[in-house]
């Protein structure tokens, strides 16, 4: 299982109605401070985020992926939406 698949599998706990994982590692290869971990952009919509602030939504995601950061995942850009968020 590659890292994107592992992230997707772990995030299934949030029962996403939509999930997009974009590996942006190639765009950041060799930049200062990167010890070899991957860069990802994550777009996730879940009912588990309803009535939660952006900080709480991000914390939920970081808790699920905690053991992957910072070794396997160097950077993670998150867009977390609740299914009932206004457009």
PASEBA-1860 file (N, C-alpha, C; in nm, 3 decimals):
! residues 87
1> XXXXXXXX> 0.086/-0.118/0.000/0.000/0.000/0.000/0.090/0.123/0.000 ~ 0.066/0.214/-0.095/0.145/0.338/-0.097/0.088/0.436/0.006 ~ 0.159/0.546/0.026/0.123/0.641/0.131/-0.014/0.705/0.106 ~ -0.045/0.740/-0.017/-0.177/0.798/-0.048/-0.289/0.701/-0.011 ~ -0.270/0.574/-0.042/-0.370/0.473/-0.009/-0.384/0.455/0.142 ~ -0.271/0.461/0.212/-0.274/0.449/0.357/-0.351/0.566/0.419 ~ -0.326/0.686/0.371/-0.398/0.804/0.420/-0.548/0.787/0.395 ~ -0.583/0.747/0.273/-0.724/0.728/0.237/-0.790/0.624/0.327
9> XXXXXXXX> -0.722/0.514/0.350/-0.776/0.408/0.435/-0.801/0.458/0.576 ~ -0.705/0.529/0.631/-0.719/0.581/0.768/-0.833/0.682/0.779 ~ -0.849/0.765/0.678/-0.951/0.870/0.684/-1.092/0.816/0.664 ~ -1.105/0.689/0.629/-1.238/0.629/0.617/-1.312/0.629/0.751 ~ -1.238/0.639/0.861/-1.301/0.650/0.993/-1.392/0.772/1.003 ~ -1.364/0.873/0.921/-1.446/0.995/0.920/-1.564/0.984/0.824 ~ -1.580/0.869/0.761/-1.690/0.844/0.668/-1.707/0.959/0.568 ~ -1.604/0.988/0.491/-1.611/1.104/0.400/-1.714/1.086/0.290
17> XXXXXXXX> -1.787/1.194/0.262/-1.875/1.194/0.145/-1.795/1.231/0.021 ~ -1.683/1.298/0.041/-1.587/1.321/-0.067/-1.447/1.328/-0.006 ~ -1.351/1.276/-0.081/-1.213/1.272/-0.034/-1.122/1.281/-0.155 ~ -1.034/1.380/-0.152/-0.935/1.398/-0.258/-0.799/1.413/-0.192 ~ -0.705/1.331/-0.234/-0.568/1.336/-0.183/-0.477/1.362/-0.302 ~ -0.407/1.474/-0.297/-0.318/1.513/-0.407/-0.175/1.512/-0.354 ~ -0.091/1.431/-0.419/0.050/1.424/-0.381/0.124/1.534/-0.455 ~ 0.172/1.633/-0.381/0.244/1.747/-0.439/0.394/1.738/-0.412
25> XXXXXXXX> 0.443/1.620/-0.377/0.582/1.602/-0.337/0.680/1.647/-0.444 ~ 0.652/1.618/-0.569/0.744/1.653/-0.677/0.766/1.804/-0.687 ~ 0.664/1.881/-0.650/0.675/2.027/-0.656/0.767/2.082/-0.548 ~ 0.796/2.002/-0.445/0.872/2.050/-0.330/1.004/1.976/-0.310 ~ 1.040/1.894/-0.405/1.162/1.813/-0.391/1.283/1.903/-0.368 ~ 1.361/1.869/-0.265/1.486/1.940/-0.240/1.476/2.071/-0.167 ~ 1.356/2.115/-0.128/1.349/2.244/-0.059/1.401/2.231/0.084 ~ 1.446/2.340/0.138/1.507/2.342/0.271/1.411/2.289/0.377
33> XXXXXXXX> 1.463/2.207/0.466/1.383/2.156/0.576/1.309/2.028/0.546 ~ 1.305/1.984/0.421/1.235/1.861/0.388/1.331/1.744/0.404 ~ 1.304/1.661/0.503/1.387/1.545/0.529/1.345/1.423/0.451 ~ 1.267/1.441/0.345/1.228/1.330/0.261/1.081/1.294/0.268 ~ 1.006/1.354/0.359/0.864/1.324/0.369/0.786/1.383/0.253 ~ 0.668/1.329/0.230/0.583/1.371/0.119/0.500/1.495/0.154 ~ 0.458/1.564/0.050/0.369/1.681/0.061/0.234/1.642/0.003 ~ 0.128/1.666/0.079/-0.006/1.632/0.032/-0.101/1.750/0.049
41> XXXXXXXX> -0.197/1.755/-0.043/-0.312/1.844/-0.031/-0.432/1.753/-0.009 ~ -0.510/1.782/0.092/-0.623/1.698/0.130/-0.751/1.780/0.127 ~ -0.849/1.734/0.052/-0.982/1.794/0.048/-1.079/1.688/0.098 ~ -1.147/1.716/0.208/-1.231/1.616/0.273/-1.361/1.678/0.318 ~ -1.470/1.611/0.287/-1.603/1.652/0.334/-1.660/1.536/0.415 ~ -1.708/1.568/0.536/-1.758/1.463/0.624/-1.864/1.519/0.718 ~ -1.964/1.438/0.749/-2.064/1.478/0.848/-2.004/1.485/0.988 ~ -1.891/1.419/1.010/-1.823/1.424/1.140/-1.771/1.564/1.173
49> XXXXXXXX> -1.765/1.651/1.073/-1.716/1.787/1.094/-1.827/1.885/1.130 ~ -1.951/1.842/1.125/-2.063/1.931/1.156/-2.049/1.989/1.295 ~ -2.074/2.117/1.305/-2.068/2.191/1.432/-1.930/2.190/1.495 ~ -1.826/2.172/1.414/-1.689/2.179/1.463/-1.615/2.292/1.392 ~ -1.529/2.358/1.466/-1.448/2.465/1.407/-1.344/2.404/1.313 ~ -1.282/2.489/1.231/-1.175/2.441/1.143/-1.061/2.380/1.225 ~ -1.032/2.439/1.337/-0.925/2.386/1.423/-0.959/2.244/1.468 ~ -1.080/2.221/1.512/-1.121/2.088/1.557/-1.121/1.988/1.440
57> XXXXXXXX> -1.161/2.033/1.323/-1.161/1.946/1.205/-1.018/1.902/1.171 ~ -0.927/1.998/1.174/-0.787/1.968/1.145/-0.729/1.876/1.252 ~ -0.764/1.900/1.377/-0.714/1.815/1.486/-0.757/1.670/1.467 ~ -0.882/1.649/1.425/-0.930/1.513/1.399/-0.843/1.444/1.294 ~ -0.814/1.516/1.188/-0.732/1.460/1.080/-0.591/1.433/1.129 ~ -0.532/1.529/1.198/-0.396/1.512/1.249/-0.386/1.396/1.348 ~ -0.489/1.374/1.430/-0.488/1.261/1.523/-0.483/1.128/1.447 ~ -0.557/1.119/1.340/-0.561/0.997/1.260/-0.427/0.970/1.192
65> XXXXXXXX> -0.359/1.077/1.152/-0.234/1.063/1.075/-0.108/1.089/1.160 ~ -0.123/1.106/1.289/-0.015/1.153/1.376/0.115/1.075/1.362 ~ 0.110/0.945/1.353/0.233/0.866/1.349/0.305/0.875/1.214 ~ 0.240/0.934/1.114/0.302/0.952/0.982/0.375/1.085/0.969 ~ 0.347/1.177/1.064/0.403/1.312/1.059/0.516/1.320/1.162 ~ 0.631/1.368/1.133/0.681/1.433/1.012/0.765/1.342/0.922 ~ 0.781/1.215/0.957/0.871/1.128/0.880/0.817/1.096/0.741 ~ 0.696/1.040/0.733/0.640/1.003/0.603/0.567/1.120/0.536
73> XXXXXXXX> 0.501/1.201/0.617/0.432/1.319/0.567/0.506/1.441/0.620 ~ 0.564/1.518/0.530/0.637/1.639/0.569/0.543/1.759/0.578 ~ 0.448/1.766/0.485/0.356/1.880/0.481/0.217/1.833/0.440 ~ 0.115/1.894/0.501/-0.023/1.857/0.473/-0.108/1.983/0.469 ~ -0.165/2.010/0.353/-0.257/2.122/0.336/-0.398/2.064/0.341 ~ -0.482/2.116/0.431/-0.613/2.057/0.455/-0.726/2.154/0.423 ~ -0.824/2.108/0.349/-0.954/2.173/0.336/-1.056/2.074/0.390 ~ -1.115/2.106/0.504/-1.209/2.018/0.571/-1.344/2.084/0.578
81> XXXXXXX> -1.442/2.023/0.513/-1.578/2.077/0.509/-1.675/1.978/0.571 ~ -1.778/2.031/0.635/-1.887/1.947/0.683/-1.989/1.933/0.571 ~ -2.060/1.823/0.571/-2.160/1.802/0.466/-2.270/1.908/0.471 ~ -2.291/1.969/0.586/-2.395/2.073/0.596/-2.339/2.215/0.592 ~ -2.212/2.232/0.558/-2.155/2.365/0.541/-2.221/2.435/0.423 ~ -2.247/2.566/0.436/-2.299/2.640/0.320/-2.192/2.649/0.212 ~ -2.233/2.656/0.090/-2.138/2.665/-0.023/-2.058/2.788/-0.022
END
